[in-house]
Amino acid sequence: METYGFVLLFAIPFFLILMIIEYVYQWQIGEKFSPSMDTISSLSSGLTNSIKDILGLSVSIISYGYLVENLSLFHIESSIPAFIITFMVLDFQGYWTHRFQHRINILWNNHIIHHSSEEFNLACALRQSISSFVNLFTFFLLPCALLGVETQVIATVAPLHLFAQFWYHTRYIKKLGWLENIIVTPAHHRVHHAINPVYMDKNFSQIFIFWDKWFGTFQEELESEPAIYGVSRPVRTWNPIKINFQHLLLLIKDAIRTNNFWDKLTIWFRPTGWRPDDVKEKYAVEKIEDVNDYEKFNPPADHQLILWSWAQFAFILLNTLFFFGSISKIGTPNIFYYGFYAFISIYAYTELMDRNKKAIYWESIRLVFVLLFLFQTDSWFGLETFILFGNEIIILFSIISWMGCLYFSLKTPSNLYQESKKLSSLRLS
């Protein structure tokens, strides 16, 4: 936990620097593929995922430690061959996990957040899941377990394998010649994120592209078919926490509403997007049929709200970086209290980004939590030992945040949020 938090202290600024470089390049060439609200949503999603991982809010049905303890035939010391083998096995596991997430209804809920942006940029790489609480695919690490690769090697290589998938989420690196035959490149991954029919459910590989070529899921990027990004059932919200459970909520509703008992049992394991016949017409949801005739989600937002949203994100980011660097000092249960605070904060300001007047309720919960926590502990997770007047800064920001949320809520027409949601029904096929 502490080690991963320390790694994130360096990884997050590095990712932000690369995103700034990409944004400056876009600005120089006159393109706008990183709108502020979409970017804030992506960055906020990355924070929720990092906090969830730090808190260890997931379990494995079979742990790797159990596999290696009971099945190992050899024992490989921590060495360069061990790291190479582990990297390759993790990539093989990643291909199949990724493919199952796209093909099975219930597993798609764990991955929809990553595809939910209707842009393709480095920020969208940070849209990672918080809805995956059970690791089902540890058995793909069986080759490592049989060889006796140590658990610590897996723990070291896994973050490196994950971070190595960041760079190819960009429009601005074209095809890379002979490397296209070996590694996953931006051209390959643009195909993967596209909803064009020719590109759907292709290029699942994470580092090495040959898995797709071997297992029949490879698709080259075509000059004649510009990629359109997003998901075929648009999420229509900037709130990453909502997006994480949107598909699951639809599955639950469909399972309850259908009169077919077999469909109630099997909807979870059917192909992604499948819905019972007696439900899909009566309770229709928006689905993009023509990718060339589709309006991106973009509710009205003035410069004040955009700047306010950036300020909210920046404050939570700084808080979270402090949290990552102080985990061992904060300890339990306070680390979970901070997780609650961060999630409520992100939920509140992204609801406001959606122009949802109910954001003030979530902002009120946030303010009450801050006041109660400081009243009980007289310390904001030890911040006052790191920065002068730390407690006072937290209280002042929380009050200003509540007042600002109230201001923007009062400015928002009472029907604006509902009208933005009604766009879905206007586009039903």
Long-range contacts (C-beta under 8 A, 24 or more apart in sequence): 1-54, 1-56, 1-327, 2-327, 2-328, 4-53, 4-54, 4-159, 5-54, 5-323, 5-324, 5-325, 5-327, 6-324, 6-325, 7-159, 8-50, 8-54, 8-324, 9-321, 9-324, 9-325, 11-159, 11-163, 12-46, 12-50, 12-317, 12-321, 15-46, 15-122, 15-125, 15-126, 15-166, 18-122, 18-166, 18-167, 19-121, 19-122, 19-123, 22-121, 22-122, 22-170, 22-172, 25-172, 26-172, 33-119, 33-120, 33-121, 33-171, 34-119, 34-121, 34-123, 35-119, 35-298, 36-306, 36-309, 36-310, 37-238, 37-298, 37-301, 37-306, 37-309, 37-353, 38-117, 38-118, 38-119, 38-123, 38-124, 38-238, 39-121, 39-123, 40-238, 40-309, 40-310, 40-313, 40-350, 40-353, 41-117, 41-127, 41-238, 41-239, 41-240, 41-350, 41-353, 42-117, 42-123, 42-124, 42-125, 42-126, 42-127, 42-240, 43-123, 43-126, 43-313, 43-317, 44-240, 44-313, 44-316, 44-346, 44-349, 44-350, 45-113, 45-126, 45-127, 45-128, 45-240, 45-243, 46-126, 46-127, 46-128, 47-316, 47-317, 47-320, 47-342, 47-346, 48-130, 48-240, 48-241, 48-244, 48-342, 48-343, 48-346, 49-126, 49-128, 49-129, 49-130, 50-320, 50-324, 51-320, 51-323, 51-338, 51-339, 51-342, 51-343, 52-130, 52-339, 54-324, 54-327, 54-335, 55-335, 55-336, 55-339, 57-130, 57-133, 58-132, 58-133, 58-134, 58-135, 59-133, 59-134, 59-135, 60-134, 60-135, 60-138, 61-134, 61-135, 61-136, 61-138, 62-138, 62-139, 63-138, 64-138, 64-141, 64-144, 64-145, 64-151, 64-154, 65-151, 67-138, 67-139, 67-141, 67-142, 67-145, 68-144, 68-145, 68-148, 68-149, 68-150, 68-151, 71-142, 71-145, 71-146, 72-145, 72-146, 72-147, 72-148, 73-146, 73-147, 73-148, 74-146, 74-147, 74-148, 75-148, 76-147, 76-148, 76-149, 76-150, 77-150, 78-150, 78-152, 78-153, 82-149, 82-150, 82-153, 83-153, 83-156, 83-157, 85-143, 85-144, 85-147, 85-149, 86-144, 86-149, 86-153, 86-154, 86-157, 87-157, 87-160, 87-161, 87-207, 88-208, 89-140, 89-141, 89-143, 89-144, 90-141, 90-154, 90-157, 90-158, 90-161, 91-161, 91-205, 91-206, 91-207, 91-208, 91-211, 92-140, 92-211, 93-137, 93-140, 93-141, 94-161, 94-205, 94-206, 94-207, 95-204, 95-205, 95-206, 95-211, 95-212, 95-215, 96-137, 96-140, 97-137, 97-140, 98-204, 98-205, 98-206, 99-204, 99-215, 99-217, 100-137, 102-201, 102-204, 102-272, 103-201, 103-271, 103-272, 104-269, 104-270, 104-271, 104-272, 105-247, 105-251, 105-267, 105-268, 105-269, 105-270, 105-271, 105-272, 105-273, 105-274, 106-248, 106-251, 106-268, 106-269, 107-272, 108-247, 108-272, 108-273, 109-244, 109-245, 109-246, 109-247, 109-248, 109-251, 112-231, 112-235, 112-243, 112-244, 112-246, 112-247, 113-240, 113-243, 113-244, 115-193, 115-229, 115-230, 115-231, 116-230, 116-231, 116-235, 116-243, 117-229, 117-230, 118-229, 118-230, 118-234, 118-296, 118-297, 119-229, 120-169, 120-170, 120-171, 120-190, 120-193, 120-227, 120-229, 121-169, 121-170, 121-171, 122-166, 122-167, 122-169, 122-170, 124-169, 124-193, 125-165, 125-166, 125-169, 126-166, 127-240, 129-244, 130-240, 130-241, 130-244, 131-244, 131-245, 131-248, 161-206, 161-207, 164-207, 165-206, 165-207, 169-193, 175-221, 180-209, 181-209, 181-210, 182-208, 182-209, 182-210, 183-207, 183-208, 183-209, 184-208, 184-209, 185-209, 187-220, 187-221, 188-212, 188-221, 190-221, 190-227, 191-219, 191-220, 191-221, 191-227, 193-227, 193-229, 194-227, 194-228, 194-229, 195-228, 195-229, 195-230, 195-231, 195-232, 195-288, 195-291, 196-225, 196-227, 196-228, 196-291, 197-291, 198-222, 198-225, 199-225, 199-227, 200-232, 228-291, 228-292, 228-294, 230-288, 230-296, 232-273, 232-287, 232-288, 233-273, 233-285, 233-286, 233-287, 233-288, 234-286, 234-288, 234-297, 234-424, 235-297, 236-286, 236-297, 236-420, 236-421, 236-423, 236-424, 237-297, 237-350, 237-354, 238-350, 238-353, 238-354, 239-347, 239-350, 239-351, 239-353, 239-354, 240-346, 240-350, 241-343, 241-346, 241-347, 241-350, 250-285, 253-283, 254-279, 254-280, 254-283, 257-282, 257-283, 284-425, 284-428, 285-424, 285-428, 286-423, 286-424, 286-425, 286-427, 286-428, 287-428, 287-429, 288-427, 289-429, 294-427, 295-423, 299-354, 299-355, 299-416, 299-417, 299-420, 300-355, 300-416, 301-353, 301-355, 304-408, 305-352, 305-353, 305-408, 308-349, 308-352, 308-404, 308-408, 309-349, 309-352, 309-353, 312-345, 312-349, 312-401, 313-349, 315-397, 315-401, 316-342, 316-345, 316-346, 322-381, 322-383, 322-386, 323-381, 326-381, 326-382, 326-386, 329-382, 330-381, 330-382, 334-377, 334-381, 337-373, 338-381, 340-369, 341-366, 341-369, 341-370, 341-373, 344-369, 348-405, 349-401, 349-405, 352-405, 352-408, 352-409, 354-417, 354-420, 355-412, 355-416, 355-417, 355-420, 356-417, 357-409, 357-412, 357-414, 357-417, 359-405, 359-408, 359-409, 360-402, 360-405, 360-406, 360-409, 363-401, 363-402, 363-405, 363-406, 364-402, 366-398, 366-401, 366-402, 367-398, 367-399, 367-401, 367-402, 370-394, 370-395, 370-398, 371-395, 371-398
